[in-house]
Amino acid sequence: MEQILKAKAIDKKFGSVYACDNLSIELYTGEVVGIVGESGSGKSTLLNCLSGSLVPDGGNITYLDRDNNWLDLLSLPEPRKRNLLRTEWAFVHQNPRDGLRMAVSAGGNIGERLMAIGYRNYSQIRAEATEWIEKVEIDAIRLDDKPSIFSGGMQQRLQIAKNLITKPRLIFMDEPTGGLDVSVQARLLDLIRSLVRELGLSVIIVTHDLAVARFMANRLIVMKNGKIVETGLTDQVLDDPQHSYTQLLVSSILKV
């Protein structure tokens, strides 16, 4: 496997508090990396810095694009960055309402991303939207319904369809199953994992749920107070945690 994303010495402060303190990570093609830690550990801030939603105070981030060119993301012109977000990247929000237009039909939400990369034929857009809405286990008869009348689980699946229809290479996920019922969460995780494997996606997923991390991630990063305290293969980290904080996280789950 080759590297697809590299971040070195990432710093991000809010006031006097470091949310990211000299963090360095790498991601390989086809790999799923989980970032875990309690609320306030800095995991979502790191994800937002990596995805371009936040500009770090220091460090550098590079990405290997489809043409095999390493791009310096912090100096990339805004039009090129927006193009990456429409084509080679995708971001799945915890609250699907943040990633969907609620007043636009399900098919319209999916079709917008296709139109952003140059699709203009209505029949082709509708056909691909229908294919993808079925791929995420939503009945095609719901294509013209607005997401505002969908359940939370359906909205999240629609957001996934919208993001994946352009066949991105890199997916950022921020608590994608947070707030969902356990049974809905399990079905959604099965769906995400199968699509990740089918499409060979590279994924960075932030979660506070160690069960989600174990199910999804090949490799795990544990954060506390803006620092990475432990990293390694997921099963290795969770079955034999070395850092006292990781041990505390694991033991708290075992006690539940």
BALOBA-1460 file (C-alpha; in Angstrom, 3 decimals):
// residues 256
<rec num="1" residu="m" x="0.000" y="0.000" z="0.000"/>
<rec num="2" residu="e" x="1.113" y="3.567" z="-0.643"/>
<rec num="3" residu="q" x="0.445" y="6.615" z="1.464"/>
<rec num="4" residu="i" x="-2.436" y="8.827" z="0.404"/>
<rec num="5" residu="l" x="-2.399" y="11.455" z="3.175"/>
<rec num="6" residu="k" x="0.394" y="12.733" z="5.421"/>
<rec num="7" residu="a" x="0.144" y="15.269" z="8.241"/>
<rec num="8" residu="k" x="3.138" y="16.468" z="10.241"/>
<rec num="9" residu="a" x="3.362" y="18.578" z="13.402"/>
<rec num="10" residu="i" x="-0.262" y="19.811" z="13.279"/>
<rec num="11" residu="d" x="-1.053" y="22.474" z="15.886"/>
<rec num="12" residu="k" x="-4.430" y="24.076" z="16.562"/>
<rec num="13" residu="k" x="-5.253" y="26.272" z="19.544"/>
<rec num="14" residu="f" x="-8.527" y="27.742" z="20.761"/>
<rec num="15" residu="g" x="-7.536" y="30.535" z="23.091"/>
<rec num="16" residu="s" x="-4.801" y="29.124" z="25.276"/>
<rec num="17" residu="v" x="-5.924" y="25.501" z="24.861"/>
<rec num="18" residu="y" x="-4.277" y="23.154" z="22.357"/>
<rec num="19" residu="a" x="-6.911" y="21.020" z="20.597"/>
<rec num="20" residu="c" x="-4.117" y="19.570" z="18.426"/>
<rec num="21" residu="d" x="-0.615" y="19.617" z="19.847"/>
<rec num="22" residu="n" x="2.155" y="18.660" z="17.394"/>
<rec num="23" residu="l" x="0.202" y="15.784" z="15.810"/>
<rec num="24" residu="s" x="1.529" y="13.666" z="12.954"/>
<rec num="25" residu="i" x="-0.388" y="10.893" z="11.182"/>
<rec num="26" residu="e" x="-0.401" y="9.057" z="7.864"/>
<rec num="27" residu="l" x="-3.087" y="7.200" z="5.937"/>
<rec num="28" residu="y" x="-2.568" y="4.483" z="3.323"/>
<rec num="29" residu="t" x="-4.725" y="3.592" z="0.323"/>
<rec num="30" residu="g" x="-7.602" y="1.298" z="1.276"/>
<rec num="31" residu="e" x="-6.951" y="1.790" z="5.002"/>
<rec num="32" residu="v" x="-9.493" y="2.744" z="7.672"/>
<rec num="33" residu="v" x="-7.999" y="4.703" z="10.567"/>
<rec num="34" residu="g" x="-10.086" y="5.320" z="13.669"/>
<rec num="35" residu="i" x="-9.516" y="8.280" z="15.996"/>
<rec num="36" residu="v" x="-10.928" y="7.762" z="19.487"/>
<rec num="37" residu="g" x="-10.968" y="9.657" z="22.762"/>
<rec num="38" residu="e" x="-13.364" y="11.305" z="25.153"/>
<rec num="39" residu="s" x="-15.189" y="14.548" z="24.375"/>
<rec num="40" residu="g" x="-12.708" y="17.419" z="24.224"/>
<rec num="41" residu="s" x="-9.741" y="15.203" z="23.327"/>
<rec num="42" residu="g" x="-9.254" y="17.021" z="19.998"/>
<rec num="43" residu="k" x="-10.260" y="14.214" z="17.655"/>
<rec num="44" residu="s" x="-12.878" y="16.206" z="15.716"/>
<rec num="45" residu="t" x="-10.558" y="19.214" z="15.510"/>
<rec num="46" residu="l" x="-7.885" y="16.997" z="13.974"/>
<rec num="47" residu="l" x="-10.403" y="15.596" z="11.476"/>
<rec num="48" residu="n" x="-11.504" y="19.113" z="10.513"/>
<rec num="49" residu="c" x="-7.888" y="20.210" z="10.017"/>
<rec num="50" residu="l" x="-7.159" y="17.198" z="7.821"/>
<rec num="51" residu="s" x="-10.301" y="17.731" z="5.729"/>
<rec num="52" residu="g" x="-9.737" y="21.454" z="5.236"/>
<rec num="53" residu="s" x="-12.656" y="22.613" z="7.385"/>
<rec num="54" residu="l" x="-10.187" y="24.224" z="9.798"/>
<rec num="55" residu="v" x="-6.812" y="25.796" z="9.075"/>
<rec num="56" residu="p" x="-4.186" y="24.589" z="11.565"/>
<rec num="57" residu="d" x="-1.915" y="27.089" z="13.274"/>
<rec num="58" residu="g" x="1.145" y="25.088" z="12.281"/>
<rec num="59" residu="g" x="2.346" y="21.974" z="10.493"/>
<rec num="60" residu="n" x="1.761" y="20.652" z="6.998"/>
<rec num="61" residu="i" x="-0.696" y="18.291" z="5.267"/>
<rec num="62" residu="t" x="-0.105" y="16.637" z="1.899"/>
<rec num="63" residu="y" x="-2.384" y="14.457" z="-0.227"/>
<rec num="64" residu="l" x="-1.637" y="12.131" z="-3.161"/>
<rec num="65" residu="d" x="-4.226" y="12.879" z="-5.853"/>
<rec num="66" residu="r" x="-5.591" y="10.654" z="-8.628"/>
<rec num="67" residu="d" x="-2.843" y="11.844" z="-10.967"/>
<rec num="68" residu="n" x="-0.199" y="10.702" z="-8.476"/>
<rec num="69" residu="n" x="0.787" y="14.248" z="-7.515"/>
<rec num="70" residu="w" x="1.453" y="15.220" z="-3.905"/>
<rec num="71" residu="l" x="-0.564" y="18.348" z="-3.080"/>
<rec num="72" residu="d" x="0.293" y="20.744" z="-0.259"/>
<rec num="73" residu="l" x="-3.202" y="21.215" z="1.123"/>
<rec num="74" residu="l" x="-2.434" y="24.287" z="3.229"/>
<rec num="75" residu="s" x="-1.230" y="26.265" z="0.202"/>
<rec num="76" residu="l" x="-3.733" y="24.836" z="-2.289"/>
<rec num="77" residu="p" x="-5.871" y="27.489" z="-4.056"/>
<rec num="78" residu="e" x="-9.491" y="27.521" z="-2.870"/>
<rec num="79" residu="p" x="-10.977" y="26.500" z="-6.277"/>
<rec num="80" residu="r" x="-8.712" y="23.412" z="-6.338"/>
<rec num="81" residu="k" x="-9.623" y="22.586" z="-2.749"/>
<rec num="82" residu="r" x="-13.345" y="22.852" z="-3.520"/>
<rec num="83" residu="n" x="-12.844" y="20.601" z="-6.520"/>
<rec num="84" residu="l" x="-11.172" y="17.987" z="-4.318"/>
<rec num="85" residu="l" x="-14.127" y="18.082" z="-1.930"/>
<rec num="86" residu="r" x="-16.536" y="17.463" z="-4.826"/>
<rec num="87" residu="t" x="-14.529" y="14.704" z="-6.494"/>
<rec num="88" residu="e" x="-11.766" y="12.876" z="-4.629"/>
<rec num="89" residu="w" x="-12.907" y="13.552" z="-1.045"/>
<rec num="90" residu="a" x="-16.123" y="13.239" z="0.924"/>
<rec num="91" residu="f" x="-17.203" y="14.201" z="4.445"/>
<rec num="92" residu="v" x="-19.906" y="12.299" z="6.339"/>
<rec num="93" residu="h" x="-21.272" y="14.399" z="9.209"/>
<rec num="94" residu="q" x="-22.606" y="13.061" z="12.487"/>
<rec num="95" residu="n" x="-25.847" y="14.956" z="11.895"/>
<rec num="96" residu="p" x="-26.911" y="14.152" z="8.319"/>
<rec num="97" residu="r" x="-28.806" y="17.453" z="8.175"/>
<rec num="98" residu="d" x="-25.388" y="19.136" z="8.030"/>
<rec num="99" residu="g" x="-24.577" y="17.218" z="4.837"/>
<rec num="100" residu="l" x="-27.973" y="17.345" z="3.100"/>
<rec num="101" residu="r" x="-30.283" y="20.005" z="1.711"/>
<rec num="102" residu="m" x="-33.493" y="19.185" z="3.529"/>
<rec num="103" residu="a" x="-35.776" y="21.102" z="1.141"/>
<rec num="104" residu="v" x="-34.412" y="19.284" z="-1.936"/>
<rec num="105" residu="s" x="-35.515" y="15.762" z="-2.925"/>
<rec num="106" residu="a" x="-33.381" y="12.743" z="-2.120"/>
<rec num="107" residu="g" x="-32.559" y="12.359" z="-5.813"/>
<rec num="108" residu="g" x="-31.751" y="16.065" z="-6.050"/>
<rec num="109" residu="n" x="-29.312" y="15.804" z="-3.160"/>
<rec num="110" residu="i" x="-27.475" y="12.955" z="-4.850"/>
<rec num="111" residu="g" x="-27.654" y="14.553" z="-8.285"/>
<rec num="112" residu="e" x="-26.141" y="17.835" z="-7.095"/>
<rec num="113" residu="r" x="-22.776" y="16.192" z="-6.554"/>
<rec num="114" residu="l" x="-22.885" y="14.707" z="-10.059"/>
<rec num="115" residu="m" x="-23.763" y="18.106" z="-11.537"/>
<rec num="116" residu="a" x="-20.816" y="19.622" z="-9.649"/>
<rec num="117" residu="i" x="-18.463" y="17.402" z="-11.647"/>
<rec num="118" residu="g" x="-20.059" y="18.173" z="-14.996"/>
<rec num="119" residu="y" x="-23.072" y="15.868" z="-15.441"/>
<rec num="120" residu="r" x="-25.856" y="17.613" z="-17.382"/>
<rec num="121" residu="n" x="-28.055" y="14.814" z="-18.771"/>
<rec num="122" residu="y" x="-31.127" y="14.557" z="-16.520"/>
<rec num="123" residu="s" x="-31.881" y="10.932" z="-17.396"/>
<rec num="124" residu="q" x="-28.317" y="9.865" z="-16.627"/>
<rec num="125" residu="i" x="-28.289" y="11.778" z="-13.323"/>
<rec num="126" residu="r" x="-31.597" y="10.238" z="-12.270"/>
<rec num="127" residu="a" x="-30.496" y="6.744" z="-13.262"/>
<rec num="128" residu="e" x="-27.287" y="6.981" z="-11.224"/>
<rec num="129" residu="a" x="-29.135" y="8.526" z="-8.279"/>
<rec num="130" residu="t" x="-31.609" y="5.630" z="-8.386"/>
<rec num="131" residu="e" x="-28.780" y="3.096" z="-8.456"/>
<rec num="132" residu="w" x="-27.117" y="4.671" z="-5.432"/>
<rec num="133" residu="i" x="-30.241" y="5.163" z="-3.359"/>
<rec num="134" residu="e" x="-30.899" y="1.441" z="-3.760"/>
<rec num="135" residu="k" x="-27.257" y="0.655" z="-2.968"/>
<rec num="136" residu="v" x="-27.710" y="2.285" z="0.452"/>
<rec num="137" residu="e" x="-30.908" y="0.279" z="1.022"/>
<rec num="138" residu="i" x="-33.494" y="3.002" z="0.428"/>
<rec num="139" residu="d" x="-36.416" y="2.081" z="-1.827"/>
<rec num="140" residu="a" x="-36.193" y="3.857" z="-5.189"/>
<rec num="141" residu="i" x="-39.781" y="5.066" z="-4.808"/>
<rec num="142" residu="r" x="-38.424" y="7.502" z="-2.181"/>
<rec num="143" residu="l" x="-36.192" y="9.244" z="-4.759"/>
<rec num="144" residu="d" x="-38.538" y="12.250" z="-5.050"/>
<rec num="145" residu="d" x="-39.227" y="12.512" z="-1.308"/>
<rec num="146" residu="k" x="-37.489" y="15.175" z="0.730"/>
<rec num="147" residu="p" x="-35.028" y="14.015" z="3.408"/>
<rec num="148" residu="s" x="-36.960" y="16.008" z="6.016"/>
<rec num="149" residu="i" x="-39.518" y="13.168" z="6.116"/>
<rec num="150" residu="f" x="-36.877" y="10.411" z="6.346"/>
<rec num="151" residu="s" x="-35.856" y="8.746" z="9.590"/>
<rec num="152" residu="g" x="-32.442" y="9.586" z="11.041"/>
<rec num="153" residu="g" x="-30.974" y="6.322" z="9.754"/>
<rec num="154" residu="m" x="-32.339" y="6.922" z="6.258"/>
<rec num="155" residu="q" x="-30.983" y="10.459" z="6.244"/>
<rec num="156" residu="q" x="-27.547" y="9.140" z="7.145"/>
<rec num="157" residu="r" x="-27.707" y="6.520" z="4.379"/>
<rec num="158" residu="l" x="-28.781" y="9.227" z="1.928"/>
<rec num="159" residu="q" x="-25.823" y="11.372" z="2.993"/>
<rec num="160" residu="i" x="-23.529" y="8.401" z="2.331"/>
<rec num="161" residu="a" x="-25.036" y="7.886" z="-1.143"/>
<rec num="162" residu="k" x="-24.602" y="11.586" z="-1.921"/>
<rec num="163" residu="n" x="-20.950" y="11.443" z="-0.899"/>
<rec num="164" residu="l" x="-19.973" y="8.196" z="-2.591"/>
<rec num="165" residu="i" x="-21.682" y="8.636" z="-5.964"/>
<rec num="166" residu="t" x="-18.648" y="10.468" z="-7.386"/>
<rec num="167" residu="k" x="-16.369" y="7.579" z="-6.297"/>
<rec num="168" residu="p" x="-14.092" y="9.577" z="-3.994"/>
<rec num="169" residu="r" x="-10.781" y="8.143" z="-2.805"/>
<rec num="170" residu="l" x="-10.738" y="9.593" z="0.716"/>
<rec num="171" residu="i" x="-13.637" y="9.767" z="3.189"/>
<rec num="172" residu="f" x="-13.735" y="11.708" z="6.442"/>
<rec num="173" residu="m" x="-16.389" y="10.505" z="8.921"/>
<rec num="174" residu="d" x="-17.303" y="12.303" z="12.131"/>
<rec num="175" residu="e" x="-19.318" y="10.017" z="14.444"/>
<rec num="176" residu="p" x="-21.377" y="8.684" z="11.489"/>
<rec num="177" residu="t" x="-23.576" y="6.504" z="13.735"/>
<rec num="178" residu="g" x="-23.873" y="8.881" z="16.688"/>
<rec num="179" residu="g" x="-27.398" y="9.382" z="17.992"/>
<rec num="180" residu="l" x="-28.868" y="6.379" z="16.160"/>
<rec num="181" residu="d" x="-30.611" y="3.435" z="17.810"/>
<rec num="182" residu="v" x="-28.375" y="0.409" z="18.308"/>
<rec num="183" residu="s" x="-30.176" y="-1.716" z="15.689"/>
<rec num="184" residu="v" x="-30.059" y="1.122" z="13.123"/>
<rec num="185" residu="q" x="-26.407" y="1.747" z="13.985"/>
<rec num="186" residu="a" x="-25.500" y="-1.901" z="13.350"/>
<rec num="187" residu="r" x="-27.141" y="-1.934" z="9.900"/>
<rec num="188" residu="l" x="-25.485" y="1.349" z="8.961"/>
<rec num="189" residu="l" x="-22.048" y="0.135" z="10.042"/>
<rec num="190" residu="d" x="-22.486" y="-3.045" z="8.001"/>
<rec num="191" residu="l" x="-23.408" y="-0.909" z="4.997"/>
<rec num="192" residu="i" x="-20.480" y="1.484" z="5.426"/>
<rec num="193" residu="r" x="-17.958" y="-1.321" z="5.864"/>
<rec num="194" residu="s" x="-19.198" y="-3.202" z="2.798"/>
<rec num="195" residu="l" x="-19.043" y="-0.045" z="0.639"/>
<rec num="196" residu="v" x="-15.573" y="0.813" z="1.933"/>
<rec num="197" residu="r" x="-14.333" y="-2.641" z="0.957"/>
<rec num="198" residu="e" x="-16.161" y="-2.717" z="-2.373"/>
<rec num="199" residu="l" x="-14.823" y="0.679" z="-3.459"/>
<rec num="200" residu="g" x="-11.359" y="0.377" z="-1.863"/>
<rec num="201" residu="l" x="-11.803" y="3.632" z="0.027"/>
<rec num="202" residu="s" x="-9.350" y="5.250" z="2.415"/>
<rec num="203" residu="v" x="-11.192" y="6.430" z="5.536"/>
<rec num="204" residu="i" x="-10.523" y="8.469" z="8.661"/>
<rec num="205" residu="i" x="-13.335" y="7.940" z="11.160"/>
<rec num="206" residu="v" x="-13.768" y="9.785" z="14.451"/>
<rec num="207" residu="t" x="-15.793" y="8.011" z="17.122"/>
<rec num="208" residu="h" x="-16.141" y="7.866" z="20.891"/>
<rec num="209" residu="d" x="-17.491" y="4.304" z="20.584"/>
<rec num="210" residu="l" x="-14.753" y="1.679" z="20.838"/>
<rec num="211" residu="a" x="-17.083" y="-0.997" z="19.446"/>
<rec num="212" residu="v" x="-17.520" y="1.094" z="16.290"/>
<rec num="213" residu="a" x="-13.748" y="1.585" z="16.111"/>
<rec num="214" residu="r" x="-13.099" y="-2.149" z="16.433"/>
<rec num="215" residu="f" x="-15.680" y="-2.968" z="13.760"/>
<rec num="216" residu="m" x="-14.521" y="-0.360" z="11.244"/>
<rec num="217" residu="a" x="-10.857" y="0.504" z="11.716"/>
<rec num="218" residu="n" x="-7.679" y="-1.309" z="10.704"/>
<rec num="219" residu="r" x="-5.588" y="1.043" z="12.799"/>
<rec num="220" residu="l" x="-6.419" y="3.143" z="15.844"/>
<rec num="221" residu="i" x="-5.251" y="6.516" z="17.153"/>
<rec num="222" residu="v" x="-6.069" y="7.349" z="20.783"/>
<rec num="223" residu="m" x="-6.173" y="11.048" z="21.700"/>
<rec num="224" residu="k" x="-6.224" y="12.892" z="25.025"/>
<rec num="225" residu="n" x="-5.953" y="16.645" z="25.603"/>
<rec num="226" residu="g" x="-4.883" y="17.333" z="22.030"/>
<rec num="227" residu="k" x="-2.148" y="14.701" z="21.973"/>
<rec num="228" residu="i" x="-1.845" y="11.203" z="20.494"/>
<rec num="229" residu="v" x="-1.167" y="8.920" z="23.447"/>
<rec num="230" residu="e" x="-1.272" y="5.568" z="21.656"/>
<rec num="231" residu="t" x="-1.527" y="4.201" z="18.134"/>
<rec num="232" residu="g" x="-1.388" y="0.762" z="16.530"/>
<rec num="233" residu="l" x="-3.438" y="-1.998" z="14.964"/>
<rec num="234" residu="t" x="-6.980" y="-1.753" z="16.330"/>
<rec num="235" residu="d" x="-7.192" y="-5.198" z="17.941"/>
<rec num="236" residu="q" x="-3.735" y="-4.774" z="19.417"/>
<rec num="237" residu="v" x="-4.573" y="-1.406" z="20.985"/>
<rec num="238" residu="l" x="-7.937" y="-2.521" z="22.365"/>
<rec num="239" residu="d" x="-6.881" y="-6.000" z="23.534"/>
<rec num="240" residu="d" x="-3.529" y="-4.965" z="25.009"/>
<rec num="241" residu="p" x="-3.599" y="-1.203" z="25.677"/>
<rec num="242" residu="q" x="-0.243" y="0.189" z="26.775"/>
<rec num="243" residu="h" x="-1.077" y="3.743" z="27.831"/>
<rec num="244" residu="s" x="-2.922" y="4.288" z="31.113"/>
<rec num="245" residu="y" x="-5.550" y="6.452" z="29.398"/>
<rec num="246" residu="t" x="-6.278" y="3.776" z="26.781"/>
<rec num="247" residu="q" x="-6.502" y="1.205" z="29.576"/>
<rec num="248" residu="l" x="-9.050" y="3.441" z="31.310"/>
<rec num="249" residu="l" x="-11.120" y="3.811" z="28.120"/>
<rec num="250" residu="v" x="-11.158" y="0.047" z="27.524"/>
<rec num="251" residu="s" x="-11.915" y="-0.829" z="31.147"/>
<rec num="252" residu="s" x="-14.805" y="1.651" z="31.269"/>
<rec num="253" residu="i" x="-16.430" y="-0.157" z="28.333"/>
<rec num="254" residu="l" x="-15.882" y="-3.560" z="29.909"/>
<rec num="255" residu="k" x="-17.603" y="-2.417" z="33.094"/>
<rec num="256" residu="v" x="-20.781" y="-1.363" z="31.280"/>
